Amino acid sequence: MRLRNIPGAEETLRQYPVFVASPTLLKGKWREHFGNDNPIHVEIGCGKGRFITTLAARHPERNFIAIELKAEVILRSAQKTEMQTIPNLAMVQYNAAMLSDLFAEGELACIYLNFSDPWPKARHYKRRLTYKTFLALYRSVLAPDGHIELKTDNEGLFEFSLNQFANEGFQLHNITFDLHRSAQAEGNVMTEYEQRFSERGQRIYRTEAFATPRQTDLSKTAADSPESGA
């Protein structure tokens, strides 16, 4: 997402109760932060926040955390909460490549990857948020029955992701190459990008990938460490 620089964005963010200024202090303690034992769902790269704020309002029985790298972007999301109280929502400015700084092993029930940067050039494939080193990172913070939900308009990224999921031992469910014309369209919450793409007649690709229990030696992939976040 390209946004103009907003002077004082980081300071302004601190005015919003939904924003967590020191998220690393809550590693392993997010249920205490929310005051309940409900499952925790995380969106990496929340954009303007329509998806995560809608889900949080719709599902009070779950806790939601939005993660975004740039202060200007997460500020747009926080502004969506000005007219409503959403106690089961938190917003964090952080790099997705350091997700283990924020969450303890098995702390998450679900991770959403919505319209992530496809990094189409071959030399940038390690930056894709479904590259194997990212998947190892997600697995480390997901509960044994946790899962990833992926949506994209990029067919190349989708095919790459399906292969990466399969290669890393994730179980794939509800694969669709045309979400809005599938049974999964019912109850689907659209992001701002998704609505725009849909209005243009572009197909939306979606799948769910479940992190089946498996030992992962992160040291083996140290040389392939992710280079960037969402």
C-alpha positions as CSV (number, residue, x, y, z in Angstrom):
1,M,0.0,0.0,0.0
2,R,1.4,3.4,-0.9
3,L,0.5,6.2,1.4
4,R,2.0,9.7,1.8
5,N,4.1,10.2,4.9
6,I,2.0,11.4,7.8
7,P,4.1,13.5,10.2
8,G,3.7,12.3,13.8
9,A,1.9,9.1,12.8
10,E,3.6,7.1,15.5
11,E,2.7,9.6,18.2
12,T,-0.9,9.9,17.0
13,L,-1.3,6.1,17.1
14,R,-0.7,6.1,20.9
15,Q,-3.9,8.1,21.3
16,Y,-5.9,5.1,20.2
17,P,-6.8,2.5,22.9
18,V,-6.7,-0.2,20.3
19,F,-3.0,0.4,19.6
20,V,-0.4,-1.6,21.5
21,A,2.8,0.4,21.8
22,S,5.0,-2.3,23.4
23,P,3.7,-5.6,21.9
24,T,6.8,-7.6,22.7
25,L,5.9,-7.3,26.4
26,L,2.8,-9.3,25.8
27,K,4.4,-12.3,24.3
28,G,2.7,-15.3,25.8
29,K,0.4,-12.9,27.7
30,W,-2.1,-11.8,25.0
31,R,-5.0,-13.6,26.7
32,E,-4.3,-11.6,29.8
33,H,-4.3,-8.4,27.7
34,F,-7.8,-9.3,26.3
35,G,-9.0,-10.6,29.6
36,N,-10.2,-14.0,28.4
37,D,-9.1,-17.3,26.9
38,N,-10.7,-16.9,23.5
39,P,-8.7,-18.0,20.4
40,I,-6.4,-15.4,19.0
41,H,-6.5,-14.5,15.2
42,V,-3.8,-12.4,13.6
43,E,-3.9,-10.5,10.3
44,I,-0.4,-9.8,8.8
45,G,-0.6,-6.7,6.7
46,C,-4.0,-5.3,7.7
47,G,-4.0,-2.4,5.2
48,K,-6.8,0.1,6.0
49,G,-8.3,-2.3,8.5
50,R,-11.7,-3.1,7.0
51,F,-11.2,-6.8,7.2
52,I,-10.0,-7.1,10.7
53,T,-12.3,-4.5,12.3
54,T,-15.3,-6.2,10.6
55,L,-14.3,-9.6,11.8
56,A,-13.7,-8.4,15.3
57,A,-17.1,-6.7,15.5
58,R,-18.8,-9.8,14.1
59,H,-17.0,-12.4,16.3
60,P,-16.8,-11.2,19.9
61,E,-15.9,-14.8,20.9
62,R,-12.5,-14.4,19.3
63,N,-9.6,-12.0,19.8
64,F,-8.0,-10.3,16.8
65,I,-4.6,-8.6,16.3
66,A,-3.7,-6.5,13.3
67,I,0.0,-6.3,12.4
68,E,1.3,-3.7,10.0
69,L,4.9,-2.5,9.3
70,K,4.2,1.2,8.6
71,A,2.8,3.6,11.1
72,E,0.9,5.5,8.4
73,V,-1.0,2.3,7.4
74,I,-1.8,1.1,10.9
75,L,-3.0,4.6,11.7
76,R,-5.6,4.3,9.0
77,S,-6.8,1.1,10.6
78,A,-6.9,2.5,14.1
79,Q,-9.0,5.4,12.8
80,K,-11.7,3.0,11.8
81,T,-12.3,2.3,15.5
82,E,-13.0,5.9,16.5
83,M,-16.8,5.5,16.3
84,Q,-17.0,2.1,18.0
85,T,-15.6,0.1,20.9
86,I,-14.0,-3.2,19.9
87,P,-12.6,-4.7,23.0
88,N,-11.4,-7.9,21.3
89,L,-9.2,-6.0,18.8
90,A,-5.6,-4.9,19.1
91,M,-3.3,-3.2,16.5
92,V,0.5,-3.5,16.4
93,Q,3.2,-1.8,14.3
94,Y,5.8,-4.5,13.7
95,N,7.7,-6.5,11.2
96,A,6.1,-9.9,10.3
97,A,9.6,-11.4,9.8
98,M,10.0,-11.1,13.6
99,L,6.6,-12.6,14.6
100,S,8.2,-14.8,17.3
101,D,9.0,-11.6,19.2
102,L,5.3,-11.1,19.6
103,F,3.8,-14.5,20.2
104,A,4.8,-17.6,22.2
105,E,4.8,-21.1,20.8
106,G,1.2,-22.2,20.1
107,E,-0.4,-18.9,21.1
108,L,-2.3,-18.3,17.9
109,A,-5.3,-20.0,16.4
110,C,-5.3,-18.4,12.9
111,I,-3.2,-16.2,10.7
112,Y,-4.7,-14.2,7.8
113,L,-2.6,-13.3,4.8
114,N,-4.8,-11.1,2.6
115,F,-3.4,-9.7,-0.7
116,S,0.2,-9.8,0.4
117,D,2.8,-8.4,-1.9
118,P,3.4,-11.1,-4.5
119,W,7.0,-10.1,-5.1
120,P,6.7,-11.3,-8.7
121,K,10.4,-11.1,-9.7
122,A,12.1,-14.5,-9.3
123,R,15.0,-13.1,-7.3
124,H,12.6,-11.9,-4.6
125,Y,10.8,-15.2,-4.0
126,K,12.2,-15.4,-0.4
127,R,10.3,-12.2,0.5
128,R,6.9,-13.8,-0.2
129,L,5.0,-14.3,3.0
130,T,4.3,-17.9,2.1
131,Y,8.0,-18.8,1.5
132,K,9.1,-21.7,3.6
133,T,10.9,-19.7,6.2
134,F,7.8,-17.6,6.9
135,L,5.8,-20.9,7.1
136,A,8.2,-22.2,9.7
137,L,7.8,-19.0,11.6
138,Y,4.0,-19.3,11.5
139,R,4.1,-22.9,12.5
140,S,6.1,-22.0,15.6
141,V,3.4,-19.6,16.9
142,L,0.3,-21.5,15.7
143,A,-1.5,-24.0,18.0
144,P,-1.3,-27.7,16.7
145,D,-4.8,-27.3,15.2
146,G,-4.1,-23.7,14.0
147,H,-4.3,-22.6,10.4
148,I,-3.5,-19.9,7.9
149,E,-6.1,-18.3,5.6
150,L,-4.7,-17.0,2.4
151,K,-6.5,-14.7,-0.1
152,T,-4.9,-13.1,-3.2
153,D,-5.7,-11.9,-6.7
154,N,-2.3,-13.0,-7.9
155,E,-2.5,-16.5,-9.6
156,G,1.3,-16.9,-9.6
157,L,1.6,-16.2,-5.8
158,F,-1.3,-18.5,-5.2
159,E,0.3,-21.4,-7.1
160,F,3.6,-20.7,-5.4
161,S,1.8,-20.7,-2.0
162,L,0.0,-24.0,-2.6
163,N,3.3,-25.7,-3.4
164,Q,5.0,-24.2,-0.4
165,F,2.2,-25.2,2.0
166,A,2.3,-28.8,0.6
167,N,6.1,-29.0,0.7
168,E,6.2,-27.9,4.3
169,G,3.6,-30.4,5.5
170,F,0.5,-28.1,5.8
171,Q,-2.9,-29.7,5.1
172,L,-4.8,-27.7,2.5
173,H,-8.6,-27.2,2.7
174,N,-11.2,-25.2,0.8
175,I,-9.0,-24.3,-2.2
176,T,-10.9,-22.1,-4.6
177,F,-9.6,-20.3,-7.7
178,D,-12.7,-18.1,-7.9
179,L,-13.8,-17.2,-4.3
180,H,-16.7,-15.0,-5.2
181,R,-18.3,-17.6,-7.3
182,S,-17.8,-20.4,-4.8
183,A,-19.6,-21.7,-1.8
184,Q,-17.1,-19.9,0.3
185,A,-18.4,-16.5,-0.8
186,E,-21.1,-16.7,1.9
187,G,-19.8,-15.0,5.0
188,N,-16.7,-13.8,3.3
189,V,-15.4,-10.5,4.6
190,M,-13.8,-8.4,1.9
191,T,-10.8,-6.1,2.3
192,E,-10.7,-2.8,0.5
193,Y,-8.4,-4.2,-2.2
194,E,-10.7,-7.3,-2.6
195,Q,-13.7,-5.1,-3.3
196,R,-11.8,-3.1,-5.8
197,F,-10.5,-6.3,-7.6
198,S,-14.0,-7.9,-7.5
199,E,-15.6,-4.9,-9.1
200,R,-13.1,-5.2,-11.9
201,G,-14.1,-8.8,-12.5
202,Q,-10.8,-10.2,-11.2
203,R,-10.8,-13.6,-9.7
204,I,-9.9,-14.0,-6.0
205,Y,-7.9,-17.1,-4.9
206,R,-8.3,-18.6,-1.5
207,T,-7.2,-21.5,0.6
208,E,-6.8,-22.6,4.2
209,A,-3.6,-24.3,5.4
210,F,-3.6,-26.3,8.6
211,A,-0.4,-26.6,10.6
212,T,-0.3,-30.3,11.3
213,P,2.0,-31.2,14.2
214,R,5.6,-31.4,13.0
215,Q,9.0,-30.7,14.5
216,T,10.6,-27.7,12.8
217,D,14.3,-27.0,13.1
218,L,14.5,-23.2,12.4
219,S,18.3,-23.3,12.6
220,K,18.4,-25.3,9.3
221,T,16.8,-22.4,7.5
222,A,18.8,-19.6,9.1
223,A,20.5,-18.8,5.8
224,D,17.1,-18.2,4.3
225,S,15.9,-15.8,6.9
226,P,13.0,-13.6,5.7
227,E,14.2,-10.2,4.5
228,S,11.1,-8.1,5.1
229,G,7.6,-8.0,6.6
230,A,4.1,-7.4,5.1
